[in-house]
């Protein structure tokens, strides 16, 4: 199957491929060994992220410290 790349760098996927992912609106895109890899991504609401952080015992202060640490690593 072919997919056309437009002059605006937009890629049109064939309908029968898209039909296999009816609930997906976002895809992760990577280049690997000369190939373009698309993987479906289901975005989660911010509340789900906060809930997961709470389950893991991660506070907003922990996130701030992690960001500060990573910015020093350059």
PQR file with spaces between the fields and no chain letter, atoms N, CA, C, O and H, PARSE charges and radii, in Angstrom:
ATOM       1  N    UNK     1       0.828   -1.177    0.000 -0.4000 1.5000
ATOM       2  CA   UNK     1       0.000    0.000    0.000 -0.0000 2.0000
ATOM       3  C    UNK     1       0.873    1.241    0.000  0.5500 1.7000
ATOM       4  O    UNK     1       1.963    1.250    0.573 -0.5500 1.4000
ATOM       5  N    UNK     2       0.394    2.265   -0.635 -0.4000 1.5000
ATOM       6  CA   UNK     2       1.122    3.520   -0.672 -0.0000 2.0000
ATOM       7  C    UNK     2       0.425    4.567    0.183  0.5500 1.7000
ATOM       8  O    UNK     2      -0.799    4.573    0.312 -0.5500 1.4000
ATOM       9  H    UNK     2      -0.491    2.258   -1.101  0.4000 1.0000
ATOM      10  N    UNK     3       1.222    5.446    0.762 -0.4000 1.5000
ATOM      11  CA   UNK     3       0.720    6.603    1.475 -0.0000 2.0000
ATOM      12  C    UNK     3       1.421    7.806    0.878  0.5500 1.7000
ATOM      13  O    UNK     3       2.629    7.768    0.645 -0.5500 1.4000
ATOM      14  H    UNK     3       2.216    5.442    0.657  0.4000 1.0000
ATOM      15  N    UNK     4       0.687    8.865    0.629 -0.4000 1.5000
ATOM      16  CA   UNK     4       1.246   10.030   -0.045 -0.0000 2.0000
ATOM      17  C    UNK     4       1.674   11.094    0.965  0.5500 1.7000
ATOM      18  O    UNK     4       0.928   11.435    1.882 -0.5500 1.4000
ATOM      19  H    UNK     4      -0.295    8.897    0.818  0.4000 1.0000
ATOM      20  N    UNK     5       2.891   11.612    0.778 -0.4000 1.5000
ATOM      21  CA   UNK     5       3.399   12.716    1.577 -0.0000 2.0000
ATOM      22  C    UNK     5       3.123   13.997    0.804  0.5500 1.7000
ATOM      23  O    UNK     5       3.558   14.139   -0.338 -0.5500 1.4000
ATOM      24  H    UNK     5       3.497   11.335    0.033  0.4000 1.0000
ATOM      25  N    UNK     6       2.397   14.935    1.424 -0.4000 1.5000
ATOM      26  CA   UNK     6       2.048   16.175    0.743 -0.0000 2.0000
ATOM      27  C    UNK     6       3.170   17.197    0.856  0.5500 1.7000
ATOM      28  O    UNK     6       4.156   16.977    1.559 -0.5500 1.4000
ATOM      29  H    UNK     6       2.044   14.819    2.352  0.4000 1.0000
ATOM      30  N    UNK     7       3.010   18.300    0.168 -0.4000 1.5000
ATOM      31  CA   UNK     7       4.012   19.373    0.202 -0.0000 2.0000
ATOM      32  C    UNK     7       4.123   20.006    1.589  0.5500 1.7000
ATOM      33  O    UNK     7       5.106   20.682    1.889 -0.5500 1.4000
ATOM      34  H    UNK     7       2.208   18.478   -0.403  0.4000 1.0000
ATOM      35  N    UNK     8       3.117   19.786    2.430 -0.4000 1.5000
ATOM      36  CA   UNK     8       3.123   20.318    3.806 -0.0000 2.0000
ATOM      37  C    UNK     8       3.557   19.256    4.817  0.5500 1.7000
ATOM      38  O    UNK     8       3.298   19.391    6.013 -0.5500 1.4000
ATOM      39  H    UNK     8       2.318   19.236    2.186  0.4000 1.0000
ATOM      40  N    UNK     9       4.216   18.202    4.337 -0.4000 1.5000
ATOM      41  CA   UNK     9       4.695   17.092    5.179 -0.0000 2.0000
ATOM      42  C    UNK     9       3.580   16.365    5.914  0.5500 1.7000
ATOM      43  O    UNK     9       3.792   15.860    7.016 -0.5500 1.4000
ATOM      44  H    UNK     9       4.427   18.091    3.365  0.4000 1.0000
ATOM      45  N    UNK    10       2.412   16.307    5.323 -0.4000 1.5000
ATOM      46  CA   UNK    10       1.318   15.540    5.892 -0.0000 2.0000
ATOM      47  C    UNK    10       1.246   14.201    5.170  0.5500 1.7000
ATOM      48  O    UNK    10       1.432   14.126    3.955 -0.5500 1.4000
ATOM      49  H    UNK    10       2.240   16.717    4.427  0.4000 1.0000
ATOM      50  N    UNK    11       0.978   13.159    5.923 -0.4000 1.5000
ATOM      51  CA   UNK    11       0.918   11.820    5.371 -0.0000 2.0000
ATOM      52  C    UNK    11      -0.519   11.317    5.461  0.5500 1.7000
ATOM      53  O    UNK    11      -1.125   11.343    6.532 -0.5500 1.4000
ATOM      54  H    UNK    11       0.827   13.220    6.910  0.4000 1.0000
ATOM      55  N    UNK    12      -1.052   10.867    4.350 -0.4000 1.5000
ATOM      56  CA   UNK    12      -2.403   10.324    4.325 -0.0000 2.0000
ATOM      57  C    UNK    12      -2.315    8.808    4.411  0.5500 1.7000
ATOM      58  O    UNK    12      -1.711    8.159    3.557 -0.5500 1.4000
ATOM      59  H    UNK    12      -0.559   10.846    3.480  0.4000 1.0000
ATOM      60  N    UNK    13      -2.929    8.250    5.458 -0.4000 1.5000
ATOM      61  CA   UNK    13      -2.905    6.804    5.649 -0.0000 2.0000
ATOM      62  C    UNK    13      -4.110    6.163    4.952  0.5500 1.7000
ATOM      63  O    UNK    13      -5.193    6.747    4.930 -0.5500 1.4000
ATOM      64  H    UNK    13      -3.419    8.778    6.152  0.4000 1.0000
ATOM      65  N    UNK    14      -3.931    4.991    4.394 -0.4000 1.5000
ATOM      66  CA   UNK    14      -5.046    4.297    3.744 -0.0000 2.0000
ATOM      67  C    UNK    14      -6.178    3.998    4.733  0.5500 1.7000
ATOM      68  O    UNK    14      -5.934    3.683    5.898 -0.5500 1.4000
ATOM      69  H    UNK    14      -3.051    4.517    4.412  0.4000 1.0000
ATOM      70  N    UNK    15      -7.419    4.102    4.245 -0.4000 1.5000
ATOM      71  CA   UNK    15      -8.599    3.897    5.093 -0.0000 2.0000
ATOM      72  C    UNK    15      -8.608    2.528    5.771  0.5500 1.7000
ATOM      73  O    UNK    15      -8.971    2.430    6.944 -0.5500 1.4000
ATOM      74  H    UNK    15      -7.616    4.357    3.298  0.4000 1.0000
ATOM      75  N    UNK    16      -8.223    1.484    5.065 -0.4000 1.5000
ATOM      76  CA   UNK    16      -8.280    0.143    5.660 -0.0000 2.0000
ATOM      77  C    UNK    16      -7.256   -0.030    6.781  0.5500 1.7000
ATOM      78  O    UNK    16      -7.443   -0.877    7.655 -0.5500 1.4000
ATOM      79  H    UNK    16      -7.929    1.565    4.113  0.4000 1.0000
ATOM      80  N    UNK    17      -6.191    0.746    6.772 -0.4000 1.5000
ATOM      81  CA   UNK    17      -5.230    0.713    7.874 -0.0000 2.0000
ATOM      82  C    UNK    17      -5.798    1.473    9.068  0.5500 1.7000
ATOM      83  O    UNK    17      -5.782    0.976   10.194 -0.5500 1.4000
ATOM      84  H    UNK    17      -6.039    1.434    6.062  0.4000 1.0000
ATOM      85  N    UNK    18      -6.295    2.671    8.816 -0.4000 1.5000
ATOM      86  CA   UNK    18      -6.854    3.505    9.888 -0.0000 2.0000
ATOM      87  C    UNK    18      -8.049    2.817   10.544  0.5500 1.7000
ATOM      88  O    UNK    18      -8.264    2.966   11.747 -0.5500 1.4000
ATOM      89  H    UNK    18      -6.307    3.075    7.901  0.4000 1.0000
ATOM      90  N    UNK    19      -8.817    2.074    9.775 -0.4000 1.5000
ATOM      91  CA   UNK    19      -9.999    1.377   10.306 -0.0000 2.0000
ATOM      92  C    UNK    19      -9.628    0.360   11.380  0.5500 1.7000
ATOM      93  O    UNK    19     -10.470    0.004   12.205 -0.5500 1.4000
ATOM      94  H    UNK    19      -8.642    1.953    8.798  0.4000 1.0000
ATOM      95  N    UNK    20      -8.394   -0.109   11.383 -0.4000 1.5000
ATOM      96  CA   UNK    20      -7.957   -1.072   12.388 -0.0000 2.0000
ATOM      97  C    UNK    20      -7.692   -0.416   13.744  0.5500 1.7000
ATOM      98  O    UNK    20      -7.467   -1.106   14.738 -0.5500 1.4000
ATOM      99  H    UNK    20      -7.710    0.180   10.712  0.4000 1.0000
ATOM     100  N    UNK    21      -7.720    0.916   13.782 -0.4000 1.5000
ATOM     101  CA   UNK    21      -7.458    1.672   15.014 -0.0000 2.0000
ATOM     102  C    UNK    21      -8.557    2.715   15.205  0.5500 1.7000
ATOM     103  O    UNK    21      -8.277    3.913   15.172 -0.5500 1.4000
ATOM     104  H    UNK    21      -7.903    1.477   12.974  0.4000 1.0000
ATOM     105  N    UNK    22      -9.800    2.282   15.404 -0.4000 1.5000
ATOM     106  CA   UNK    22     -10.935    3.213   15.407 -0.0000 2.0000
ATOM     107  C    UNK    22     -10.916    4.273   16.509  0.5500 1.7000
ATOM     108  O    UNK    22     -11.447    5.365   16.309 -0.5500 1.4000
ATOM     109  H    UNK    22     -10.027    1.309   15.430  0.4000 1.0000
ATOM     110  N    UNK    23     -10.329    3.985   17.644 -0.4000 1.5000
ATOM     111  CA   UNK    23     -10.342    4.936   18.757 -0.0000 2.0000
ATOM     112  C    UNK    23      -9.073    5.785   18.827  0.5500 1.7000
ATOM     113  O    UNK    23      -8.960    6.653   19.693 -0.5500 1.4000
ATOM     114  H    UNK    23      -9.897    3.098   17.807  0.4000 1.0000
ATOM     115  N    UNK    24      -8.135    5.550   17.942 -0.4000 1.5000
ATOM     116  CA   UNK    24      -6.831    6.217   18.017 -0.0000 2.0000
ATOM     117  C    UNK    24      -6.818    7.494   17.184  0.5500 1.7000
ATOM     118  O    UNK    24      -7.224    7.500   16.022 -0.5500 1.4000
ATOM     119  H    UNK    24      -8.226    4.845   17.239  0.4000 1.0000
ATOM     120  N    UNK    25      -6.347    8.571   17.798 -0.4000 1.5000
ATOM     121  CA   UNK    25      -6.211    9.853   17.111 -0.0000 2.0000
ATOM     122  C    UNK    25      -4.762   10.327   17.078  0.5500 1.7000
ATOM     123  O    UNK    25      -4.425   11.234   16.318 -0.5500 1.4000
ATOM     124  H    UNK    25      -6.018    8.567   18.743  0.4000 1.0000
ATOM     125  N    UNK    26      -3.910    9.727   17.889 -0.4000 1.5000
ATOM     126  CA   UNK    26      -2.500   10.122   17.962 -0.0000 2.0000
ATOM     127  C    UNK    26      -1.616    8.896   17.783  0.5500 1.7000
ATOM     128  O    UNK    26      -1.949    7.796   18.225 -0.5500 1.4000
ATOM     129  H    UNK    26      -4.184    8.989   18.507  0.4000 1.0000
ATOM     130  N    UNK    27      -0.486    9.111   17.124 -0.4000 1.5000
ATOM     131  CA   UNK    27       0.493    8.056   16.919 -0.0000 2.0000
ATOM     132  C    UNK    27       1.873    8.561   17.312  0.5500 1.7000
ATOM     133  O    UNK    27       2.223    9.709   17.039 -0.5500 1.4000
ATOM     134  H    UNK    27      -0.216   10.005   16.765  0.4000 1.0000
ATOM     135  N    UNK    28       2.642    7.712   17.944 -0.4000 1.5000
ATOM     136  CA   UNK    28       4.049    7.984   18.201 -0.0000 2.0000
ATOM     137  C    UNK    28       4.784    7.696   16.893  0.5500 1.7000
ATOM     138  O    UNK    28       4.515    6.688   16.240 -0.5500 1.4000
ATOM     139  H    UNK    28       2.358    6.779   18.166  0.4000 1.0000
ATOM     140  N    UNK    29       5.705    8.573   16.509 -0.4000 1.5000
ATOM     141  CA   UNK    29       6.423    8.426   15.246 -0.0000 2.0000
ATOM     142  C    UNK    29       7.921    8.354   15.520  0.5500 1.7000
ATOM     143  O    UNK    29       8.476    9.220   16.196 -0.5500 1.4000
ATOM     144  H    UNK    29       5.924    9.393   17.040  0.4000 1.0000
ATOM     145  N    UNK    30       8.570    7.322   14.994 -0.4000 1.5000
ATOM     146  CA   UNK    30      10.011    7.160   15.143 -0.0000 2.0000
ATOM     147  C    UNK    30      10.610    6.695   13.825  0.5500 1.7000
ATOM     148  O    UNK    30       9.938    6.064   13.009 -0.5500 1.4000
ATOM     149  H    UNK    30       8.119    6.619   14.445  0.4000 1.0000
ATOM     150  N    UNK    31      11.870    7.013   13.630 -0.4000 1.5000
ATOM     151  CA   UNK    31      12.610    6.490   12.481 -0.0000 2.0000
ATOM     152  C    UNK    31      13.590    5.457   13.012  0.5500 1.7000
ATOM     153  O    UNK    31      14.334    5.720   13.957 -0.5500 1.4000
ATOM     154  H    UNK    31      12.416    7.526   14.293  0.4000 1.0000
ATOM     155  N    UNK    32      13.586    4.288   12.403 -0.4000 1.5000
ATOM     156  CA   UNK    32      14.441    3.198   12.864 -0.0000 2.0000
ATOM     157  C    UNK    32      14.912    2.377   11.674  0.5500 1.7000
ATOM     158  O    UNK    32      14.099    1.810   10.945 -0.5500 1.4000
ATOM     159  H    UNK    32      12.982    4.074   11.635  0.4000 1.0000
ATOM     160  N    UNK    33      16.226    2.313   11.478 -0.4000 1.5000
ATOM     161  CA   UNK    33      16.814    1.519   10.399 -0.0000 2.0000
ATOM     162  C    UNK    33      16.209    1.849    9.031  0.5500 1.7000
ATOM     163  O    UNK    33      15.920    0.952    8.239 -0.5500 1.4000
ATOM     164  H    UNK    33      16.886    2.774   12.071  0.4000 1.0000
ATOM     165  N    UNK    34      16.022    3.138    8.766 -0.4000 1.5000
ATOM     166  CA   UNK    34      15.492    3.561    7.472 -0.0000 2.0000
ATOM     167  C    UNK    34      14.006    3.368    7.300  0.5500 1.7000
ATOM     168  O    UNK    34      13.492    3.461    6.185 -0.5500 1.4000
ATOM     169  H    UNK    34      16.257    3.867    9.409  0.4000 1.0000
ATOM     170  N    UNK    35      13.300    3.099    8.396 -0.4000 1.5000
ATOM     171  CA   UNK    35      11.846    2.916    8.345 -0.0000 2.0000
ATOM     172  C    UNK    35      11.167    3.920    9.269  0.5500 1.7000
ATOM     173  O    UNK    35      11.752    4.373   10.253 -0.5500 1.4000
ATOM     174  H    UNK    35      13.717    3.024    9.302  0.4000 1.0000
ATOM     175  N    UNK    36       9.940    4.254    8.941 -0.4000 1.5000
ATOM     176  CA   UNK    36       9.129    5.099    9.816 -0.0000 2.0000
ATOM     177  C    UNK    36       8.190    4.176   10.574  0.5500 1.7000
ATOM     178  O    UNK    36       7.448    3.399    9.973 -0.5500 1.4000
ATOM     179  H    UNK    36       9.465    3.886    8.142  0.4000 1.0000
ATOM     180  N    UNK    37       8.227    4.268   11.889 -0.4000 1.5000
ATOM     181  CA   UNK    37       7.399    3.415   12.750 -0.0000 2.0000
ATOM     182  C    UNK    37       6.294    4.269   13.377  0.5500 1.7000
ATOM     183  O    UNK    37       6.580    5.274   14.027 -0.5500 1.4000
ATOM     184  H    UNK    37       8.829    4.899   12.377  0.4000 1.0000
ATOM     185  N    UNK    38       5.051    3.875   13.185 -0.4000 1.5000
ATOM     186  CA   UNK    38       3.905    4.529   13.817 -0.0000 2.0000
ATOM     187  C    UNK    38       3.341    3.583   14.865  0.5500 1.7000
ATOM     188  O    UNK    38       3.076    2.415   14.582 -0.5500 1.4000
ATOM     189  H    UNK    38       4.819    3.059   12.656  0.4000 1.0000
ATOM     190  N    UNK    39       3.161    4.096   16.078 -0.4000 1.5000
ATOM     191  CA   UNK    39       2.537    3.288   17.127 -0.0000 2.0000
ATOM     192  C    UNK    39       1.364    4.069   17.712  0.5500 1.7000
ATOM     193  O    UNK    39       1.505    5.251   18.025 -0.5500 1.4000
ATOM     194  H    UNK    39       3.377    5.045   16.308  0.4000 1.0000
ATOM     195  N    UNK    40       0.210    3.422   17.862 -0.4000 1.5000
ATOM     196  CA   UNK    40      -0.944    4.110   18.430 -0.0000 2.0000
ATOM     197  C    UNK    40      -0.675    4.542   19.866  0.5500 1.7000
ATOM     198  O    UNK    40      -0.050    3.823   20.645 -0.5500 1.4000
ATOM     199  H    UNK    40       0.096    2.462   17.608  0.4000 1.0000
ATOM     200  N    UNK    41      -1.162    5.735   20.193 -0.4000 1.5000
ATOM     201  CA   UNK    41      -0.999    6.274   21.539 -0.0000 2.0000
ATOM     202  C    UNK    41      -2.374    6.711   22.041  0.5500 1.7000
ATOM     203  O    UNK    41      -3.093    7.434   21.352 -0.5500 1.4000
ATOM     204  H    UNK    41      -1.670    6.319   19.560  0.4000 1.0000
ATOM     205  N    UNK    42      -2.724    6.275   23.225 -0.4000 1.5000
ATOM     206  CA   UNK    42      -3.955    6.735   23.865 -0.0000 2.0000
ATOM     207  C    UNK    42      -3.573    7.735   24.935  0.5500 1.7000
ATOM     208  O    UNK    42      -2.997    7.375   25.961 -0.5500 1.4000
ATOM     209  H    UNK    42      -2.140    5.688   23.785  0.4000 1.0000
ATOM     210  N    UNK    43      -3.899    8.997   24.687 -0.4000 1.5000
ATOM     211  CA   UNK    43      -3.570   10.039   25.647 -0.0000 2.0000
ATOM     212  C    UNK    43      -4.466    9.913   26.873  0.5500 1.7000
ATOM     213  O    UNK    43      -5.647    9.581   26.768 -0.5500 1.4000
ATOM     214  H    UNK    43      -4.367    9.289   23.853  0.4000 1.0000
ATOM     215  N    UNK    44      -3.890   10.179   28.019 -0.4000 1.5000
ATOM     216  CA   UNK    44      -4.630   10.070   29.266 -0.0000 2.0000
ATOM     217  C    UNK    44      -4.884   11.467   29.826  0.5500 1.7000
ATOM     218  O    UNK    44      -4.060   12.363   29.642 -0.5500 1.4000
ATOM     219  H    UNK    44      -2.931   10.448   28.104  0.4000 1.0000
ATOM     220  N    UNK    45      -6.000   11.662   30.498 -0.4000 1.5000
ATOM     221  CA   UNK    45      -6.241   12.965   31.104 -0.0000 2.0000
ATOM     222  C    UNK    45      -5.239   13.215   32.239  0.5500 1.7000
ATOM     223  O    UNK    45      -4.691   12.278   32.820 -0.5500 1.4000
ATOM     224  H    UNK    45      -6.670   10.935   30.647  0.4000 1.0000
ATOM     225  N    UNK    46      -5.018   14.469   32.531 -0.4000 1.5000
ATOM     226  CA   UNK    46      -4.069   14.836   33.570 -0.0000 2.0000
ATOM     227  C    UNK    46      -4.428   14.195   34.908  0.5500 1.7000
ATOM     228  O    UNK    46      -3.537   13.852   35.685 -0.5500 1.4000
ATOM     229  H    UNK    46      -5.462   15.230   32.059  0.4000 1.0000
ATOM     230  N    UNK    47      -5.706   14.032   35.184 -0.4000 1.5000
ATOM     231  CA   UNK    47      -6.120   13.421   36.446 -0.0000 2.0000
ATOM     232  C    UNK    47      -5.587   11.997   36.568  0.5500 1.7000
ATOM     233  O    UNK    47      -5.250   11.558   37.668 -0.5500 1.4000
ATOM     234  H    UNK    47      -6.430   14.311   34.553  0.4000 1.0000
ATOM     235  N    UNK    48      -5.507   11.271   35.454 -0.4000 1.5000
ATOM     236  CA   UNK    48      -4.973    9.909   35.484 -0.0000 2.0000
ATOM     237  C    UNK    48      -3.485    9.921   35.802  0.5500 1.7000
ATOM     238  O    UNK    48      -2.986    9.035   36.495 -0.5500 1.4000
ATOM     239  H    UNK    48      -5.781   11.628   34.561  0.4000 1.0000
ATOM     240  N    UNK    49      -2.778   10.925   35.296 -0.4000 1.5000
ATOM     241  CA   UNK    49      -1.351   11.044   35.581 -0.0000 2.0000
ATOM     242  C    UNK    49      -1.140   11.352   37.059  0.5500 1.7000
ATOM     243  O    UNK    49      -0.283   10.755   37.710 -0.5500 1.4000
ATOM     244  H    UNK    49      -3.183   11.645   34.733  0.4000 1.0000
ATOM     245  N    UNK    50      -1.926   12.284   37.581 -0.4000 1.5000
ATOM     246  CA   UNK    50      -1.805   12.635   39.009 -0.0000 2.0000
ATOM     247  C    UNK    50      -2.138   11.440   39.907  0.5500 1.7000
ATOM     248  O    UNK    50      -1.495   11.229   40.935 -0.5500 1.4000
ATOM     249  H    UNK    50      -2.623   12.769   37.052  0.4000 1.0000
ATOM     250  N    UNK    51      -3.142   10.664   39.509 -0.4000 1.5000
ATOM     251  CA   UNK    51      -3.525    9.476   40.271 -0.0000 2.0000
ATOM     252  C    UNK    51      -2.382    8.456   40.290  0.5500 1.7000
ATOM     253  O    UNK    51      -2.089    7.868   41.331 -0.5500 1.4000
ATOM     254  H    UNK    51      -3.664   10.834   38.673  0.4000 1.0000
ATOM     255  N    UNK    52      -1.746    8.251   39.147 -0.4000 1.5000
ATOM     256  CA   UNK    52      -0.627    7.305   39.054 -0.0000 2.0000
ATOM     257  C    UNK    52       0.545    7.788   39.901  0.5500 1.7000
ATOM     258  O    UNK    52       1.192    6.989   40.579 -0.5500 1.4000
ATOM     259  H    UNK    52      -1.984    8.728   38.302  0.4000 1.0000
ATOM     260  N    UNK    53       0.824    9.094   39.867 -0.4000 1.5000
ATOM     261  CA   UNK    53       1.898    9.659   40.693 -0.0000 2.0000
ATOM     262  C    UNK    53       1.627    9.395   42.173  0.5500 1.7000
ATOM     263  O    UNK    53       2.530    9.038   42.930 -0.5500 1.4000
ATOM     264  H    UNK    53       0.298    9.743   39.316  0.4000 1.0000
ATOM     265  N    UNK    54       0.376    9.577   42.567 -0.4000 1.5000
ATOM     266  CA   UNK    54       0.003    9.349   43.965 -0.0000 2.0000
ATOM     267  C    UNK    54       0.199    7.877   44.340  0.5500 1.7000
ATOM     268  O    UNK    54       0.696    7.574   45.425 -0.5500 1.4000
ATOM     269  H    UNK    54      -0.357    9.868   41.953  0.4000 1.0000
ATOM     270  N    UNK    55      -0.190    6.965   43.447 -0.4000 1.5000
ATOM     271  CA   UNK    55      -0.016    5.530   43.700 -0.0000 2.0000
ATOM     272  C    UNK    55       1.456    5.178   43.881  0.5500 1.7000
ATOM     273  O    UNK    55       1.802    4.311   44.684 -0.5500 1.4000
ATOM     274  H    UNK    55      -0.593    7.211   42.566  0.4000 1.0000
ATOM     275  N    UNK    56       2.316    5.856   43.132 -0.4000 1.5000
ATOM     276  CA   UNK    56       3.749    5.583   43.194 -0.0000 2.0000
ATOM     277  C    UNK    56       4.469    6.371   44.288  0.5500 1.7000
ATOM     278  O    UNK    56       5.665    6.187   44.514 -0.5500 1.4000
ATOM     279  H    UNK    56       2.035    6.560   42.480  0.4000 1.0000
ATOM     280  N    UNK    57       3.729    7.245   44.958 -0.4000 1.5000
ATOM     281  CA   UNK    57       4.327    8.040   46.023 -0.0000 2.0000
ATOM     282  C    UNK    57       5.214    9.170   45.516  0.5500 1.7000
ATOM     283  O    UNK    57       6.150    9.589   46.198 -0.5500 1.4000
ATOM     284  H    UNK    57       2.758    7.395   44.774  0.4000 1.0000
ATOM     285  N    UNK    58       4.916    9.660   44.319 -0.4000 1.5000
ATOM     286  CA   UNK    58       5.685   10.758   43.731 -0.0000 2.0000
ATOM     287  C    UNK    58       4.925   12.055   43.940  0.5500 1.7000
ATOM     288  O    UNK    58       3.756   12.169   43.573 -0.5500 1.4000
ATOM     289  H    UNK    58       4.156    9.320   43.765  0.4000 1.0000
ATOM     290  N    UNK    59       5.601   13.034   44.535 -0.4000 1.5000
ATOM     291  CA   UNK    59       4.958   14.328   44.776 -0.0000 2.0000
ATOM     292  C    UNK    59       5.353   15.330   43.695  0.5500 1.7000
ATOM     293  O    UNK    59       6.276   15.087   42.918 -0.5500 1.4000
ATOM     294  H    UNK    59       6.550   12.941   44.834  0.4000 1.0000
ATOM     295  N    UNK    60       4.645   16.458   43.655 -0.4000 1.5000
ATOM     296  CA   UNK    60       4.997   17.512   42.704 -0.0000 2.0000
ATOM     297  C    UNK    60       6.389   18.055   43.012  0.5500 1.7000
ATOM     298  O    UNK    60       7.111   18.457   42.099 -0.5500 1.4000
ATOM     299  H    UNK    60       3.895   16.655   44.286  0.4000 1.0000
ATOM     300  N    UNK    61       6.768   18.072   44.280 -0.4000 1.5000
ATOM     301  CA   UNK    61       8.110   18.520   44.665 -0.0000 2.0000
ATOM     302  C    UNK    61       9.172   17.578   44.082  0.5500 1.7000
ATOM     303  O    UNK    61      10.233   18.022   43.644 -0.5500 1.4000
ATOM     304  H    UNK    61       6.181   17.746   45.021  0.4000 1.0000
ATOM     305  N    UNK    62       8.872   16.274   44.084 -0.4000 1.5000
ATOM     306  CA   UNK    62       9.796   15.303   43.491 -0.0000 2.0000
ATOM     307  C    UNK    62      10.006   15.593   42.007  0.5500 1.7000
ATOM     308  O    UNK    62      11.124   15.498   41.502 -0.5500 1.4000
ATOM     309  H    UNK    62       8.009   15.914   44.440  0.4000 1.0000
ATOM     310  N    UNK    63       8.940   15.941   41.322 -0.4000 1.5000
ATOM     311  CA   UNK    63       9.020   16.255   39.891 -0.0000 2.0000
ATOM     312  C    UNK    63       9.893   17.489   39.685  0.5500 1.7000
ATOM     313  O    UNK    63      10.748   17.517   38.800 -0.5500 1.4000
ATOM     314  H    UNK    63       8.031   16.018   41.733  0.4000 1.0000
ATOM     315  N    UNK    64       9.669   18.509   40.513 -0.4000 1.5000
ATOM     316  CA   UNK    64      10.476   19.725   40.418 -0.0000 2.0000
ATOM     317  C    UNK    64      11.956   19.442   40.626  0.5500 1.7000
ATOM     318  O    UNK    64      12.805   19.989   39.922 -0.5500 1.4000
ATOM     319  H    UNK    64       8.974   18.487   41.233  0.4000 1.0000
ATOM     320  N    UNK    65      12.260   18.592   41.588 -0.4000 1.5000
ATOM     321  CA   UNK    65      13.655   18.225   41.842 -0.0000 2.0000
ATOM     322  C    UNK    65      14.252   17.459   40.656  0.5500 1.7000
ATOM     323  O    UNK    65      15.408   17.675   40.290 -0.5500 1.4000
ATOM     324  H    UNK    65      11.571   18.147   42.159  0.4000 1.0000
ATOM     325  N    UNK    66      13.470   16.578   40.071 -0.4000 1.5000
ATOM     326  CA   UNK    66      13.937   15.799   38.918 -0.0000 2.0000
ATOM     327  C    UNK    66      14.221   16.704   37.720  0.5500 1.7000
ATOM     328  O    UNK    66      15.209   16.518   37.010 -0.5500 1.4000
ATOM     329  H    UNK    66      12.532   16.402   40.368  0.4000 1.0000
ATOM     330  N    UNK    67      13.350   17.676   37.507 -0.4000 1.5000
ATOM     331  CA   UNK    67      13.559   18.611   36.399 -0.0000 2.0000
ATOM     332  C    UNK    67      14.821   19.435   36.643  0.5500 1.7000
ATOM     333  O    UNK    67      15.639   19.605   35.739 -0.5500 1.4000
ATOM     334  H    UNK    67      12.547   17.827   38.084  0.4000 1.0000
ATOM     335  N    UNK    68      14.976   19.942   37.853 -0.4000 1.5000
ATOM     336  CA   UNK    68      16.167   20.724   38.176 -0.0000 2.0000
ATOM     337  C    UNK    68      17.420   19.894   37.983  0.5500 1.7000
ATOM     338  O    UNK    68      18.401   20.384   37.425 -0.5500 1.4000
ATOM     339  H    UNK    68      14.312   19.804   38.587  0.4000 1.0000
ATOM     340  N    UNK    69      17.408   18.651   38.431 -0.4000 1.5000
ATOM     341  CA   UNK    69      18.549   17.759   38.283 -0.0000 2.0000
ATOM     342  C    UNK    69      18.886   17.544   36.798  0.5500 1.7000
ATOM     343  O    UNK    69      20.050   17.606   36.404 -0.5500 1.4000
ATOM     344  H    UNK    69      16.610   18.253   38.885  0.4000 1.0000
ATOM     345  N    UNK    70      17.844   17.289   35.975 -0.4000 1.5000
ATOM     346  CA   UNK    70      18.105   17.012   34.563 -0.0000 2.0000
ATOM     347  C    UNK    70      18.637   18.229   33.818  0.5500 1.7000
ATOM     348  O    UNK    70      19.408   18.086   32.869 -0.5500 1.4000
ATOM     349  H    UNK    70      16.898   17.239   36.294  0.4000 1.0000
ATOM     350  N    UNK    71      18.241   19.406   34.232 -0.4000 1.5000
ATOM     351  CA   UNK    71      18.734   20.625   33.583 -0.0000 2.0000
ATOM     352  C    UNK    71      20.191   20.902   33.925  0.5500 1.7000
ATOM     353  O    UNK    71      20.885   21.567   33.156 -0.5500 1.4000
ATOM     354  H    UNK    71      17.615   19.523   35.003  0.4000 1.0000
ATOM     355  N    UNK    72      20.665   20.409   35.055 -0.4000 1.5000
ATOM     356  CA   UNK    72      22.062   20.579   35.448 -0.0000 2.0000
ATOM     357  C    UNK    72      22.975   19.642   34.668  0.5500 1.7000
ATOM     358  O    UNK    72      24.178   19.889   34.582 -0.5500 1.4000
ATOM     359  H    UNK    72      20.102   19.869   35.679  0.4000 1.0000
ATOM     360  N    UNK    73      22.425   18.568   34.098 -0.4000 1.5000
ATOM     361  CA   UNK    73      23.222   17.514   33.467 -0.0000 2.0000
ATOM     362  C    UNK    73      23.782   17.895   32.104  0.5500 1.7000
ATOM     363  O    UNK    73      24.546   17.114   31.537 -0.5500 1.4000
ATOM     364  H    UNK    73      21.448   18.368   34.168  0.4000 1.0000
ATOM     365  N    UNK    74      23.446   19.039   31.557 -0.4000 1.5000
ATOM     366  CA   UNK    74      23.919   19.426   30.224 -0.0000 2.0000
ATOM     367  C    UNK    74      25.334   19.688   30.208  0.5500 1.7000
ATOM     368  O    UNK    74      25.888   20.025   29.162 -0.5500 1.4000
ATOM     369  H    UNK    74      22.825   19.673   32.018  0.4000 1.0000
